Amino acid sequence: MSPRPTQPRAASRPRAASRLGAASSPRRSRRRRWAGAALAAAAALLALCASLAAGPAAPSAQAVAKGLIDVQLEGAASAAERAALIKQIGPRLGARWVRLVVSWNVLEPTRGAYEPAQVQRLDDLVDGLRARGVKVLLTTCYMPAWATDDYWWSHPPTGVPKGYQPFYPIRDGALPDYARLGEFLATHFRGRVQALECWNEPNLWGYIYPQRTAADPYFAARVYLRMLRAFHTGVERVGGSVKVVAGATAQIGFNDRLGTSPQRFARYLAEHGAARSCDVYSHHPYTPGASINTAPDQPPDDPSNTVTLGNLDTLLRLFPGKPFYLTEYGYNTRPSIYFAWFAVSERTQARYLKRAYAYAARYSRVKVLLWYLVRDAQPAEGPADRGVYTGLRRADGTRKPSWYAFANLGR
């Protein structure tokens, strides 16, 4: 989940490390630049608040379902605003899926009590989308203070103040609570939501910190696996057809305290039976900032620590037969710290959007690709390079060429 404006009643979202990373050598220098930029981005955000998987197959007969992520929709202040945004997403743009965030720390700030206003907000969003024929994926993330291992409150990342942060790992005693969250979502939204995603980008420190410790090089992956098992158990108590989605990995990581490569993270999960606790695996195959190979169908500059669309088979091989959802994707059209100032022209963005959907369809197990965002998120105050410009619309609401490219997909 890329950095986005603070929503009503929602926490600010530490993010953007997944977009960063230079392509030039030497690797150590690149890692230092990436880590430094990631910490700078976090500070800014905190201040603001083996079957079919061997490779691409022949183009499939059925196109990948197109979807969107819209932070304006999630923060809509009125029913009229919400209805207008849903009309744009469904009838006008033809999106078949929308991904919505369930901030656990906002939904359940006090243990055992779900906030009625937050539940109602989600109800309104889900029901409005469903009425327009749009499927919904709910993504859980952001640890409540009471659920975190408070040891880490006194051992923060460099540049982050001591105290609670929503990216600290879950304490073992709160795993049953996370299972109950899965059970609640599966029960409350039964028949209305199609998929529940277990956390967001758990291979980055902005969602689980640290990624590794001196004693455990797989610390974050181990934490996440326990969470996935608990979440799946909770959902399974309800039954029904809702799918549990695991992974949601960011596209890059250097296997240090700040990030784990998506292939290393996924390999740990696969080798420890994660496939039994999910119906779908998900990934965010963005092109990293400062890349030389920028097009969706090109391999990443460094495939040893990066998984983009161009080498998605790296993950597909680890979960043979498992469907894949690409639950976040996009190209920035203005320089931004969150993408290491990597940007393409608006016309290139539209061209890459079409190429991305066409290339994703070559993988027969890729079922969904969700574009982030509908509209650029430019800060009202402060430097413009603290915004996110992956939208189909500019911040002023005018349409980019990518709006038309997305709307015409499959038509």
Kinemage of the C-alpha trace (Angstrom):
@kinemage 1
@onewidth
@group {chain A} dominant
@subgroup {mainchain}
@vectorlist {calphas} color= white
{ca met a 1} P 0.000 0.000 0.000
{ca ser a 2} L 1.648 3.155 -1.122
{ca pro a 3} L 1.657 6.213 1.084
{ca arg a 4} L -1.679 7.908 1.020
{ca pro a 5} L -3.390 10.859 2.637
{ca thr a 6} L -4.552 10.424 6.195
{ca gln a 7} L -8.142 9.271 6.160
{ca pro a 8} L -10.825 10.261 8.663
{ca arg a 9} L -10.368 8.226 11.847
{ca ala a 10} L -7.533 6.287 10.240
{ca ala a 11} L -3.862 6.177 11.072
{ca ser a 12} L -1.211 7.526 8.733
{ca arg a 13} L 0.394 4.786 6.724
{ca pro a 14} L 4.124 4.142 6.957
{ca arg a 15} L 5.052 2.936 3.516
{ca ala a 16} L 6.964 3.457 0.331
{ca ala a 17} L 10.069 1.444 1.061
{ca ser a 18} L 8.777 -1.049 -1.482
{ca arg a 19} L 9.034 1.537 -4.223
{ca leu a 20} L 12.627 2.425 -3.505
{ca gly a 21} L 15.933 1.041 -4.556
{ca ala a 22} L 18.433 2.199 -7.112
{ca ala a 23} L 19.479 0.056 -10.014
{ca ser a 24} L 23.143 0.988 -10.308
{ca ser a 25} L 26.085 -0.771 -8.679
{ca pro a 26} L 27.733 -1.387 -6.344
{ca arg a 27} L 24.995 -3.217 -4.445
{ca arg a 28} L 26.121 -1.977 -1.026
{ca ser a 29} L 25.817 1.634 -2.161
{ca arg a 30} L 22.437 0.921 -3.693
{ca arg a 31} L 21.232 -0.640 -0.431
{ca arg a 32} L 22.402 2.365 1.578
{ca arg a 33} L 20.566 4.743 -0.751
{ca trp a 34} L 17.437 2.594 -0.612
{ca ala a 35} L 17.519 2.304 3.177
{ca gly a 36} L 18.187 6.007 3.623
{ca ala a 37} L 15.337 6.947 1.333
{ca ala a 38} L 13.051 4.471 3.098
{ca leu a 39} L 13.800 6.017 6.480
{ca ala a 40} L 13.277 9.514 5.087
{ca ala a 41} L 9.934 8.460 3.673
{ca ala a 42} L 8.890 6.929 6.988
{ca ala a 43} L 9.824 10.064 8.884
{ca ala a 44} L 7.747 12.170 6.502
{ca leu a 45} L 4.786 9.838 6.846
{ca leu a 46} L 4.991 9.682 10.631
{ca ala a 47} L 5.147 13.386 10.733
{ca leu a 48} L 2.012 13.575 8.615
{ca cys a 49} L 0.301 11.037 11.057
{ca ala a 50} P 5.530 -26.291 -10.538
{ca ser a 51} L 2.959 -27.048 -13.106
{ca leu a 52} L 1.797 -23.881 -14.786
{ca ala a 53} L 4.382 -21.854 -12.960
{ca ala a 54} L 7.495 -22.549 -15.026
{ca gly a 55} L 7.074 -19.259 -16.863
{ca pro a 56} L 4.628 -17.206 -18.877
{ca ala a 57} L 2.246 -19.467 -20.743
{ca ala a 58} L 0.500 -18.655 -23.977
{ca pro a 59} L -2.030 -15.827 -23.586
{ca ser a 60} L -5.048 -17.119 -21.718
{ca ala a 61} L -8.533 -17.014 -23.192
{ca gln a 62} L -9.845 -15.123 -20.190
{ca ala a 63} L -8.294 -11.724 -19.467
{ca val a 64} L -7.040 -10.837 -15.995
{ca ala a 65} L -9.816 -9.144 -14.007
{ca lys a 66} L -9.102 -5.445 -13.615
{ca gly a 67} L -9.415 -3.713 -10.283
{ca leu a 68} L -8.678 -0.446 -8.499
{ca ile a 69} L -7.623 1.020 -5.178
{ca asp a 70} L -9.100 4.432 -4.387
{ca val a 71} L -8.150 6.229 -1.185
{ca gln a 72} L -10.741 8.912 -1.909
{ca leu a 73} L -13.420 6.263 -1.780
{ca glu a 74} L -12.118 4.880 1.507
{ca gly a 75} L -12.185 8.345 3.038
{ca ala a 76} L -15.454 9.544 1.470
{ca ala a 77} L -17.141 11.978 3.844
{ca ser a 78} L -20.715 11.603 2.602
{ca ala a 79} L -23.030 9.091 0.977
{ca ala a 80} L -23.262 11.286 -2.137
{ca glu a 81} L -19.474 11.463 -2.510
{ca arg a 82} L -19.188 7.715 -1.984
{ca ala a 83} L -21.895 6.982 -4.570
{ca ala a 84} L -20.255 9.248 -7.162
{ca leu a 85} L -16.869 7.563 -6.682
{ca ile a 86} L -18.362 4.078 -6.895
{ca lys a 87} L -20.174 5.057 -10.104
{ca gln a 88} L -16.837 6.136 -11.566
{ca ile a 89} L -15.095 2.940 -10.471
{ca gly a 90} L -17.794 0.532 -11.621
{ca pro a 91} L -19.901 1.732 -14.567
{ca arg a 92} L -17.427 4.252 -16.017
{ca leu a 93} L -14.061 2.574 -15.530
{ca gly a 94} L -15.395 -0.978 -15.555
{ca ala a 95} L -13.404 -2.191 -12.549
{ca arg a 96} L -14.409 -5.666 -11.415
{ca trp a 97} L -12.561 -5.545 -8.067
{ca val a 98} L -11.768 -2.971 -5.396
{ca arg a 99} L -9.341 -3.428 -2.528
{ca leu a 100} L -10.276 -1.822 0.792
{ca val a 101} L -8.094 -1.507 3.885
{ca val a 102} L -9.152 -2.730 7.309
{ca ser a 103} L -6.867 -0.904 9.734
{ca trp a 104} L -6.962 -3.230 12.725
{ca asn a 105} L -5.641 -0.547 15.064
{ca val a 106} L -8.553 1.707 14.077
{ca leu a 107} L -11.223 -0.989 13.962
{ca glu a 108} L -10.275 -2.456 17.362
{ca pro a 109} L -8.328 0.180 19.326
{ca thr a 110} L -9.482 -1.432 22.555
{ca arg a 111} L -9.146 -5.177 22.793
{ca gly a 112} L -12.420 -6.992 22.225
{ca ala a 113} L -14.431 -3.993 20.989
{ca tyr a 114} L -14.911 -3.199 17.307
{ca glu a 115} L -15.647 0.468 16.641
{ca pro a 116} L -19.258 0.756 15.369
{ca ala a 117} L -18.437 3.752 13.157
{ca gln a 118} L -15.660 1.835 11.423
{ca val a 119} L -17.863 -1.203 10.892
{ca gln a 120} L -20.566 1.039 9.420
{ca arg a 121} L -18.035 2.723 7.141
{ca leu a 122} L -16.962 -0.636 5.767
{ca asp a 123} L -20.596 -1.721 5.420
{ca asp a 124} L -21.410 1.360 3.371
{ca leu a 125} L -18.415 0.862 1.087
{ca val a 126} L -18.972 -2.849 0.580
{ca asp a 127} L -22.708 -2.522 -0.030
{ca gly a 128} L -22.251 0.358 -2.457
{ca leu a 129} L -19.655 -1.533 -4.486
{ca arg a 130} L -21.655 -4.747 -4.429
{ca ala a 131} L -24.722 -2.912 -5.767
{ca arg a 132} L -22.617 -1.918 -8.791
{ca gly a 133} L -21.376 -5.441 -9.367
{ca val a 134} L -17.864 -4.801 -8.035
{ca lys a 135} L -16.148 -7.530 -6.021
{ca val a 136} L -14.353 -6.581 -2.808
{ca leu a 137} L -11.077 -7.664 -1.238
{ca leu a 138} L -10.494 -6.534 2.355
{ca thr a 139} L -6.857 -6.198 3.441
{ca thr a 140} L -6.040 -6.239 7.145
{ca cys a 141} L -2.999 -4.371 8.443
{ca tyr a 142} L -1.658 -2.056 11.194
{ca met a 143} L -1.201 -3.633 14.590
{ca pro a 144} L -3.148 -2.199 17.559
{ca ala a 145} L -0.986 -1.074 20.471
{ca trp a 146} L -2.431 -3.735 22.761
{ca ala a 147} L -1.522 -6.487 20.261
{ca thr a 148} L 2.123 -5.548 19.709
{ca asp a 149} L 5.195 -7.042 21.325
{ca asp a 150} L 6.093 -3.969 23.367
{ca tyr a 151} L 9.756 -4.993 23.600
{ca trp a 152} L 10.184 -3.244 20.256
{ca trp a 153} L 8.760 0.019 21.556
{ca ser a 154} L 12.166 0.574 23.140
{ca his a 155} L 14.114 -0.724 20.140
{ca pro a 156} L 12.795 1.277 17.163
{ca pro a 157} L 14.325 1.632 13.713
{ca thr a 158} L 16.870 4.395 13.332
{ca gly a 159} L 15.146 7.755 13.156
{ca val a 160} L 11.848 6.558 14.668
{ca pro a 161} L 10.969 7.684 18.222
{ca lys a 162} L 10.444 5.190 21.005
{ca gly a 163} L 6.929 4.089 21.761
{ca tyr a 164} L 4.128 2.296 19.951
{ca gln a 165} L 4.168 1.980 16.183
{ca pro a 166} L 1.657 -0.044 14.120
{ca phe a 167} L 4.459 -1.954 12.386
{ca tyr a 168} L 5.770 -3.730 15.486
{ca pro a 169} L 5.204 -7.503 15.489
{ca ile a 170} L 2.246 -9.181 17.095
{ca arg a 171} L 2.780 -10.728 20.505
{ca asp a 172} L 1.930 -14.399 20.728
{ca gly a 173} L -0.893 -13.723 23.192
{ca ala a 174} L -2.728 -11.651 20.574
{ca leu a 175} L -2.758 -14.328 17.854
{ca pro a 176} L -6.188 -15.579 19.029
{ca asp a 177} L -7.434 -12.005 18.684
{ca tyr a 178} L -6.230 -11.889 15.089
{ca ala a 179} L -8.034 -15.173 14.486
{ca arg a 180} L -11.174 -13.576 15.921
{ca leu a 181} L -10.715 -10.640 13.549
{ca gly a 182} L -10.697 -13.069 10.625
{ca glu a 183} L -13.777 -14.768 12.024
{ca phe a 184} L -15.562 -11.444 12.500
{ca leu a 185} L -14.846 -10.258 8.954
{ca ala a 186} L -15.871 -13.592 7.439
{ca thr a 187} L -19.090 -13.589 9.457
{ca his a 188} L -20.061 -9.959 9.117
{ca phe a 189} L -19.359 -9.765 5.370
{ca arg a 190} L -20.444 -13.280 4.456
{ca gly a 191} L -21.792 -13.279 0.897
{ca arg a 192} L -20.749 -9.644 0.411
{ca val a 193} L -16.948 -9.822 0.261
{ca gln a 194} L -15.056 -12.231 -1.972
{ca ala a 195} L -11.582 -12.223 -0.408
{ca leu a 196} L -9.783 -11.404 2.851
{ca glu a 197} L -6.083 -10.579 2.614
{ca cys a 198} L -3.809 -11.311 5.556
{ca trp a 199} L -1.758 -8.153 6.126
{ca asn a 200} L 0.011 -5.915 3.654
{ca glu a 201} L 3.628 -6.084 2.478
{ca pro a 202} L 4.860 -8.093 5.460
{ca asn a 203} L 8.305 -8.301 3.867
{ca leu a 204} L 8.845 -4.588 4.602
{ca trp a 205} L 9.613 -2.922 7.926
{ca gly a 206} L 6.720 -0.497 7.476
{ca tyr a 207} L 4.372 -3.399 8.238
{ca ile a 208} L 6.509 -5.796 10.307
{ca tyr a 209} L 9.643 -4.556 12.022
{ca pro a 210} L 12.251 -5.863 12.280
{ca gln a 211} L 12.506 -8.091 9.272
{ca arg a 212} L 15.380 -10.038 10.794
{ca thr a 213} L 17.298 -10.153 14.054
{ca ala a 214} L 20.774 -11.306 14.974
{ca ala a 215} L 19.303 -14.601 16.131
{ca asp a 216} L 16.664 -15.089 13.436
{ca pro a 217} L 17.214 -14.196 9.764
{ca tyr a 218} L 13.567 -15.122 9.052
{ca phe a 219} L 12.032 -13.187 11.926
{ca ala a 220} L 9.326 -11.350 9.954
{ca ala a 221} L 8.456 -14.346 7.799
{ca arg a 222} L 8.085 -16.461 10.944
{ca val a 223} L 5.840 -13.844 12.570
{ca tyr a 224} L 3.753 -13.584 9.428
{ca leu a 225} L 3.296 -17.328 9.130
{ca arg a 226} L 1.883 -17.464 12.667
{ca met a 227} L -0.461 -14.627 11.791
{ca leu a 228} L -1.591 -16.318 8.587
{ca arg a 229} L -2.351 -19.565 10.362
{ca ala a 230} L -4.363 -17.742 13.014
{ca phe a 231} L -6.245 -15.638 10.465
{ca his a 232} L -7.064 -18.674 8.337
{ca thr a 233} L -8.291 -20.563 11.387
{ca gly a 234} L -10.658 -17.735 12.218
{ca val a 235} L -12.042 -17.505 8.699
{ca glu a 236} L -12.434 -21.266 8.478
{ca arg a 237} L -14.647 -21.310 11.574
{ca val a 238} L -17.263 -19.507 9.506
{ca gly a 239} L -17.043 -21.503 6.314
{ca gly a 240} L -18.515 -19.996 3.187
{ca ser a 241} L -16.834 -19.110 -0.069
{ca val a 242} L -14.638 -16.153 0.969
{ca lys a 243} L -11.002 -16.682 -0.032
{ca val a 244} L -8.038 -16.180 2.275
{ca val a 245} L -5.267 -14.334 0.443
{ca ala a 246} L -1.687 -14.600 1.715
{ca gly a 247} L 1.503 -12.793 0.807
{ca ala a 248} L 0.803 -9.257 -0.435
{ca thr a 249} L 4.572 -8.961 -0.696
{ca ala a 250} L 6.314 -5.830 -1.929
{ca gln a 251} L 8.513 -6.262 -4.974
{ca ile a 252} L 11.928 -5.642 -3.411
{ca gly a 253} L 13.931 -6.269 -0.264
{ca phe a 254} L 17.618 -6.543 0.645
{ca asn a 255} L 17.308 -9.189 3.379
{ca asp a 256} L 18.216 -6.878 6.227
{ca arg a 257} L 16.281 -5.400 9.158
{ca leu a 258} L 14.253 -3.208 6.803
{ca gly a 259} L 13.232 -5.589 4.060
{ca thr a 260} L 13.176 -9.189 2.884
{ca ser a 261} L 13.219 -10.075 -0.784
{ca pro a 262} L 9.816 -11.346 -1.924
{ca gln a 263} L 11.287 -14.627 -3.143
{ca arg a 264} L 13.082 -15.309 0.151
{ca phe a 265} L 9.947 -14.434 2.110
{ca ala a 266} L 7.707 -16.587 -0.083
{ca arg a 267} L 10.153 -19.480 -0.036
{ca tyr a 268} L 10.080 -19.569 3.751
{ca leu a 269} L 6.291 -19.592 3.701
{ca ala a 270} L 6.139 -22.294 1.053
{ca glu a 271} L 8.627 -24.532 2.853
{ca his a 272} L 6.644 -24.245 6.088
{ca gly a 273} L 3.242 -25.159 4.733
{ca ala a 274} L 1.660 -21.742 4.168
{ca ala a 275} L -0.245 -23.089 1.161
{ca arg a 276} L -2.494 -24.987 3.574
{ca ser a 277} L -3.555 -21.699 5.176
{ca cys a 278} L -4.548 -19.750 2.075
{ca asp a 279} L -6.588 -20.039 -1.096
{ca val a 280} L -4.675 -17.397 -3.062
{ca tyr a 281} L -1.176 -15.894 -3.009
{ca ser a 282} L -0.729 -12.174 -3.716
{ca his a 283} L 2.125 -9.891 -4.707
{ca his a 284} L 2.791 -6.245 -5.650
{ca pro a 285} L 4.966 -6.394 -8.784
{ca tyr a 286} L 5.838 -2.682 -9.074
{ca thr a 287} L 8.934 -1.671 -10.995
{ca pro a 288} L 11.366 -0.428 -8.311
{ca gly a 289} L 12.488 3.169 -8.229
{ca ala a 290} L 15.535 4.082 -10.342
{ca ser a 291} L 15.172 0.966 -12.501
{ca ile a 292} L 16.811 0.759 -15.901
{ca asn a 293} L 14.334 -1.866 -17.108
{ca thr a 294} L 11.107 0.044 -16.612
{ca ala a 295} L 8.500 -1.685 -18.789
{ca pro a 296} L 6.125 -4.224 -17.182
{ca asp a 297} L 7.277 -7.090 -19.396
{ca gln a 298} L 10.989 -6.568 -18.732
{ca pro a 299} L 12.899 -8.462 -16.035
{ca pro a 300} L 14.017 -6.428 -13.004
{ca asp a 301} L 17.501 -5.003 -12.908
{ca asp a 302} L 18.401 -7.298 -10.002
{ca pro a 303} L 16.261 -10.463 -10.026
{ca ser a 304} L 18.045 -11.765 -6.927
{ca asn a 305} L 16.035 -9.460 -4.652
{ca thr a 306} L 13.170 -8.214 -6.834
{ca val a 307} L 10.030 -9.743 -8.335
{ca thr a 308} L 8.158 -7.708 -10.937
{ca leu a 309} L 5.773 -8.867 -13.643
{ca gly a 310} L 8.792 -9.738 -15.750
{ca asn a 311} L 9.932 -12.527 -13.400
{ca leu a 312} L 6.701 -13.361 -11.567
{ca asp a 313} L 7.332 -17.039 -12.291
{ca thr a 314} L 9.873 -16.852 -9.415
{ca leu a 315} L 6.914 -16.820 -7.014
{ca leu a 316} L 4.531 -18.931 -9.080
{ca arg a 317} L 6.954 -21.853 -8.877
{ca leu a 318} L 6.850 -21.770 -5.088
{ca phe a 319} L 3.066 -22.237 -4.932
{ca pro a 320} L 2.183 -24.646 -7.746
{ca gly a 321} L -1.484 -24.646 -8.647
{ca lys a 322} L -2.304 -21.693 -6.374
{ca pro a 323} L -4.187 -18.742 -7.933
{ca phe a 324} L -2.406 -15.383 -7.772
{ca tyr a 325} L -3.850 -11.916 -7.192
{ca leu a 326} L -1.668 -8.885 -7.942
{ca thr a 327} L -3.242 -6.662 -5.331
{ca glu a 328} L -1.293 -3.459 -5.958
{ca tyr a 329} L 0.404 -2.020 -9.047
{ca gly a 330} L 1.036 1.270 -10.818
{ca tyr a 331} L 3.461 3.781 -12.350
{ca asn a 332} L 4.174 7.239 -10.949
{ca thr a 333} L 3.896 10.201 -13.360
{ca arg a 334} L 5.636 12.803 -11.177
{ca pro a 335} L 8.792 12.446 -9.090
{ca ser a 336} L 8.055 11.318 -5.538
{ca ile a 337} L 10.156 10.262 -2.582
{ca tyr a 338} L 7.973 7.171 -2.287
{ca phe a 339} L 9.182 5.899 -5.656
{ca ala a 340} L 12.782 7.123 -5.256
{ca trp a 341} L 11.773 9.976 -7.595
{ca phe a 342} L 11.170 7.453 -10.381
{ca ala a 343} L 8.459 8.585 -12.792
{ca val a 344} L 7.300 8.052 -16.360
{ca ser a 345} L 5.376 10.345 -18.663
{ca glu a 346} L 1.594 10.225 -18.629
{ca arg a 347} L 1.529 8.681 -22.095
{ca thr a 348} L 4.047 6.056 -21.022
{ca gln a 349} L 1.948 5.312 -17.944
{ca ala a 350} L -1.065 4.602 -20.173
{ca arg a 351} L 1.013 2.433 -22.486
{ca tyr a 352} L 2.537 0.518 -19.565
{ca leu a 353} L -0.904 -0.010 -18.019
{ca lys a 354} L -2.106 -1.803 -21.137
{ca arg a 355} L 1.118 -3.783 -21.413
{ca ala a 356} L 0.895 -4.818 -17.760
{ca tyr a 357} L -2.590 -6.289 -18.109
{ca ala a 358} L -1.663 -8.007 -21.355
{ca tyr a 359} L 1.502 -9.486 -19.888
{ca ala a 360} L -0.175 -10.556 -16.639
{ca ala a 361} L -2.709 -12.487 -18.720
{ca arg a 362} L 0.125 -14.667 -20.024
{ca tyr a 363} L 0.308 -16.230 -16.572
{ca ser a 364} L -2.717 -18.488 -16.493
{ca arg a 365} L -2.893 -18.485 -12.686
{ca val a 366} L -2.970 -14.682 -12.342
{ca lys a 367} L -6.628 -13.832 -11.870
{ca val a 368} L -6.699 -10.187 -10.714
{ca leu a 369} L -4.547 -7.065 -11.130
{ca leu a 370} L -5.465 -3.965 -9.098
{ca trp a 371} L -4.195 -0.537 -10.143
{ca tyr a 372} L -3.168 1.968 -7.466
{ca leu a 373} L -4.646 4.756 -7.590
{ca val a 374} L -7.747 6.245 -9.215
{ca arg a 375} L -6.633 9.813 -8.447
{ca asp a 376} L -3.234 11.246 -7.577
{ca ala a 377} L -2.669 12.002 -3.905
{ca gln a 378} L -0.865 15.339 -3.664
{ca pro a 379} L -0.257 16.864 -0.232
{ca ala a 380} L -2.249 20.015 0.498
{ca glu a 381} L 0.854 21.468 2.143
{ca gly a 382} L 4.525 20.696 1.873
{ca pro a 383} L 6.674 19.502 -1.018
{ca ala a 384} L 4.914 17.990 -4.028
{ca asp a 385} L 7.408 15.109 -4.029
{ca arg a 386} L 5.651 13.785 -0.894
{ca gly a 387} L 2.681 12.848 -3.055
{ca val a 388} L 1.790 9.726 -4.994
{ca tyr a 389} L 1.060 10.132 -8.701
{ca thr a 390} L 0.088 6.678 -9.899
{ca gly a 391} L -3.533 7.795 -10.418
{ca leu a 392} L -5.652 7.602 -13.536
{ca arg a 393} L -6.623 11.184 -12.753
{ca arg a 394} L -4.449 14.107 -11.773
{ca ala a 395} L -4.836 15.636 -8.327
{ca asp a 396} L -7.157 18.290 -9.771
{ca gly a 397} L -9.472 15.567 -11.066
{ca thr a 398} L -8.652 15.870 -14.761
{ca arg a 399} L -8.131 12.629 -16.629
{ca lys a 400} L -4.774 11.276 -17.684
{ca pro a 401} L -4.406 9.096 -20.796
{ca ser a 402} L -4.293 6.110 -18.425
{ca trp a 403} L -7.927 6.758 -17.425
{ca tyr a 404} L -9.012 5.971 -20.972
{ca ala a 405} L -6.574 3.073 -21.242
{ca phe a 406} L -8.023 1.455 -18.131
{ca ala a 407} L -11.650 2.166 -19.083
{ca asn a 408} L -11.154 0.551 -22.502
{ca leu a 409} L -9.530 -2.641 -21.220
{ca gly a 410} L -11.765 -5.566 -22.124
{ca arg a 411} L -14.213 -3.418 -24.075
